[in-house]
Amino acid sequence: MSTLNDRLARLRVEAGAGALSTPAPLLCATTPTPRPRDTLRALLHAREQRRAAPRPVLAAPAGVEVAAGVYLVERTFAYAANPRLMLPWLAQAPIERSRLVCFDTETTGLAGGVGTRAFMIGVARWRADRLTVRQLYLTTMAGEAAMLRLFNAWLDPAAILVSYNGKSYDAPLLKGRLRLNHVDHRLAELPHLDWLHPVRRRYRGVFENCRLATIERQALRIVRDDDLPGAQAPAAWLAFLRGQSSRNLARVLDHNRQDVVTLMRLSDHMTASDPAAP
C-alpha cells in the first residue's frame, strides 16, 4: 500500500496537484473516500492531458533554420587587408588569408566533461575583401548531429584552424561530440593556431591578464557594447529553451560573433608586429 501511495503522490505532482510533501486535504466524515484505483486513473488522465497540451513555440532570435532545430546566422564585414599573411611557423612562404578558419564555441557548461555540449559554433573566414561570419546554434538538442555535420562541411583540407585556448577546450570538445554523433571529421588533421600561448609570451606582465577580452581592449582597441559575459551564455540558452525571452540568446550571438572577428584581427596584429611571434 505504501508503494501505491508513493505513486499517487508522484502523480499528483506531475498532474499539478501539489508537491510531494503537501498532505492531502482532510475529508469530511460524510464524504466517501475515493478508491485508490479511481484516484490513480484520474491522476494518469490529468498527466496525459498536460503532456498533450501545446507547448509554446520558441521564436529564434535570428537566422534561418537549415536543419531541424539548427539555425544559421551569416554576416559579412568590410575587411581591407593584405590577402596573404606570413605565418612562418606553418609554412615557408606567405599563405592565403582565406585559409584561416577562426572558430569559437558557446557550450552548456564551462567546466567541460562528457555532459558538456556546444549549442553554438561561430566561424569567421576572409573572402576577397569581406570577412564572412557564420554561426550555427541549436533550438533543441536533437539538432546537435546536424549542426556538427554542417560545421564539419566548412572545414576544407586547406583550412588552418585559429582559436584562443581552442586547443585545450573547443577542439577537444568538438572532437568528442563529433565522435559520439558518428560524424567523420578532419579536425585532428588540420593545422591549428592557438593564439593564447603566443599572446601570453608577449603580453604577460604588460596587461593585468591575458584573457581575450583584455587583449581585445588593450592591444586591439576594441570596446564591446552591451556584451554578455561568456559565463552567462549557458543560462541564456537554457532560459530560451524554457520559453523565456530570446533577448539574451541574441546577445550570446553578438558575443560569439565578436570573438571570431577578434581572432582574425588578432592574427593581423600578432603577425604584423612580429612575424615570428609564435
N, C-alpha and C positions, 0 to 999 in steps of 0.2 A: 504493500500500500504506500509505503514511503516513496518508492520509486515512481509510482503513478502521480503522487502529489508533487514530487520534484518536477516531473514532466509537465504537469499542469501549470506549475509556477513559471517554468521557462516559456511555455506557450503564451501565458498571459503577457509576458514581456514582449514577445515577438508580435503579438496581436495588438500591442499598445495599451494593454490593460493595467500596466503598472510595473514597478521594479520587483525584483525577486524578493527583496526584503520587505515589501509592502504587504501587510497582513490583509486577508480577505475580510470584507465587512461582516459584522455580526448579523445573523439572520433572525428575524422575529420568530417568536415561537409558533405563529400561525402560518409562516411561510414554509412551503415544502422544500426540503433540502434537495437540490438538483443531484441527479446521479452523476458520478464521475465520468461515466461514458458519454452522457449528454454534454457535460461541460467540455470534455475533450473534443467532441465533434464541433462544438461551437467555436472553440479557440482555433482549431485547424481551419475552419471555414474563414474566420477572420484573418488568419495569417495568409491564406491563399488570396484573399481579396486585396490585402496590402501589397503582396508581391505582384499581382496583376495590374495594380494601379499604374497609370502612365507616369514615367519619370520625366523631370524637366529636361528639355533639350539644351545641351551646352552650346553656347554661342562662342565659337572660336574667335579670339581677338584679332586675327589677321591671317592672310594667306588663302590658299586653295587646297582642298582635300585631294591628295594624289594617291591615296590608298585608304582602305578602311581604318579610320582612327589616326591617320597621319596627315599633317598639314605642311605645306611648303610655303615659305615666305622668301621672296627674292627681291633684292635691292641692288642698284648699281650706283657707283660714285665716280666722279671725275678723279683721275689719278694720273697726273702728268709726271712721268718718271722715266729713267733710262730703262729700256726693255730688257737690258742684260744686267746681271748682278754678279759681282765677284764673291764666290764662296770657295776659296782655295782649299779648304779642308774637305770639300766634297768633290771638287774637280780641278783640273789644272788650268781650265780656261773659263771665261765668263759663261754663266748659264742663263738660259731664258727665264725671265722672271715669272712667266706664265706657268712654270713647273712648280712653283711654291704653292702648297696647299695648307693655308693657315686654318687650324681647326680647334674647336673648343666644345666641351660638353657641359650641360647642366644635368645634374643627377638627383636621384631620390634621397641621397644622403652623402655627406662629405667624408665619412669615415671609410668608405669603400667596403669591400667584403662581398660575399656571394649574393646577398639580397639587394645590393645596390644596382640600380639600372640607370641608363641615360634616358631622360624623357625629352631632351633637346640636343641637337647637334648643329653647330654652325660652322660653315666653311667659307673662306674668302680666297678667291683666285683673281689674278690680274689678267685681263684680256684686253689687248690693244691698249687704249688709253683709258680704260674703265676698270674699276675694281668691282667685281661681282660678289655679292654676299648671298649665299643660300642657306636657309635654316629649315631644318625639319623638327617638328615637335609632335608629341602624342596627345590625343584626347582620350585615349583608352590604352591600357597596357596590352590589349590584344593586337595592337598595331606595331609592336616592337620589332618583330621579324621583318615586316615590310619596310620599316624605317631603316633598319640596318642594311637591308639589300640595296635600298636607294643610295645610302651613303657610300656603300662599297662600290657602286657603279660609278661614282665620281672619281675614284682613285685609279687613274690610268697608270700604266707601267713606268712612265717617265716622271711621275709625281715625286716631289720632295715634301715630306710632312714637316710642318712648322708648328710648334706649340710652346706653351710656358708651363713647365712641370708636367707636360703631357707624357713624357717617357715613364714617369713614375705613377701617374694616375690615369689620365684619359685613355692612352693607348692600351694599357693592360685591361682596363675596364671594358673597352670596346672589343678587344680580342676575346675576352671571356664570354661576353654576351653574344658575339658572332658565333662562337663555337657552340654555345648552348642552344642557339637557334638554328644550328646546322647550315650556316651560311659560309661558303668558301670565300676567303678573303686574302689580300696581299699586304696587310698591314705590317707583318713581320719582315717582308721583303724590301719595303721601300726605305730609302734614306730618311732619317728623322733628325731634324734640327730642333733641339730643345733650348730655347734662349735663356732659361733660368740660370744655368751654370755659367755661361759667359757673362751674363749681367752681374752675377754675384762677384765674379773675379774683378770686374771693372768698377762696380759701384759700392762694394762692401766698405763701410766706413765713410762713404761720401754722403749717402742718404740714410735716413733713420732705419730703413729696412729695404728689402729688395722685392717686395710684393709688386705685382704687375700694376696695381693702381698707383703705387708710389712712383715707379719708373715712368709710367704714363704721364703723371702730373709734373714730376721734376725734370725728367730728361726730354720728354716729347712735347711738353707744354699743352697737354690735352686736359681739359676740365670737363667732367661729365655734369649733366644737368638732370636732377631728379633720378639719380641712379639707385637701383635697388641692389643692395649688397648681395653677393652670391650666396651667402649663408642663408638668406631668406628665400631663395629660389624654390627649394623643395616644398616649403609651406605654401607658397603662392600657387604652385601647380596642384598640390593636393586640395587646396581650397577651391580651385577651379573645377576639379573633378567632382567635388561635393555639391556643385551647382551654385557656388558663390560667384561674386563678380570676377570677370576676367581682366580687370584693370592691372592687377599686379603681375599676371602672367604676361601681359603686353610689356610690362616693364622688364620682365626677365628676358623677353625677346630683344629689347633695346640693349640690355646689359651684355647679352651674348654677342650681339652684332658688333658692339663697340670693342669687345675683347678681340675678335678675329681681325677687325680693321687695325687695331693697335698692334697686333702681331706683325702685320705687313709693314706698318710704319716703323716698328722696332727693327725689322730686318734691314730697312734702309738706313736707320740711324746707326746701328752697330757696324754695318759693313762700310758705310761712308766715312765714319770717323776712324776706323781701324780695320782694314780688310782682313787682317789675320787675327781678329779678336778671339774667336774660339780656339 
